[in-house]
């Protein structure tokens, strides 16, 4: 996770989507907003998501619309 951290600006997001190799799902974490990341699927779809920690300690992702 640490090597996939950068500021999620419009320019950086467009560059990440273009450079995606399509072999697996990846997460690129934002450096300024904790738990915010850009998820890119193998087919190239991208979505902003938040990682949420539930009271029992389990984690889930919420897609931002």
N, C-alpha and C positions, 0 to 999 in steps of 0.2 A: 504494500500500500504506500509506503513512504516514497518510492520512486515514481509514483503516478500522481504527484501533487504539483499543481500549478494554479495560477489565477485563472478562473474560468471566464475569460473575456470572450466577446463575440469572435474576435480574430483567432484566438487560441482554440475555441470550440470548432470553428470551421476547419482549421488546420488538422485537428485531431480526427475529425470525421473523414477528411480526404486521405489522411495517412493510414487509416485503419486497414489492416491486412485481411480482415474477414475470416480469420481462422477461429476466433473465440470471442466470448463476451468479455469486455474490459470495463474497468471503472477508473475514472480520472477524478481525483479528489481536489476540491477547492482549497486554496491556502488561507482564505479569509473567512469563510463561513464553515464552522465545524459541522461535520456529518453531511455536508452537501457534496454530491458527486454527479458526474456525467456518465451515464451508462450507455455503451455502444454495443449493439448486438452483432452477431456474425454477418447478418445481412446489411448492416450499416445504419439501422435505425438508432436514433439517439434520443435520450430523455434525461431531464434533470430529476434527481431523486434525493431524498433525505433518508439517512439511516436512523431508525428510531429504536431506542432501547426500552423494552417493556419493563414493568415493575418486577417481573420474575427473572429479569436478566437476559431474556432472549432478545434477538435482534430481528427487525423486519425493515423493509424498504417501502417508502411511500413516494409514489410518482407525483411530481408537481405539474399542475395543469396551467 
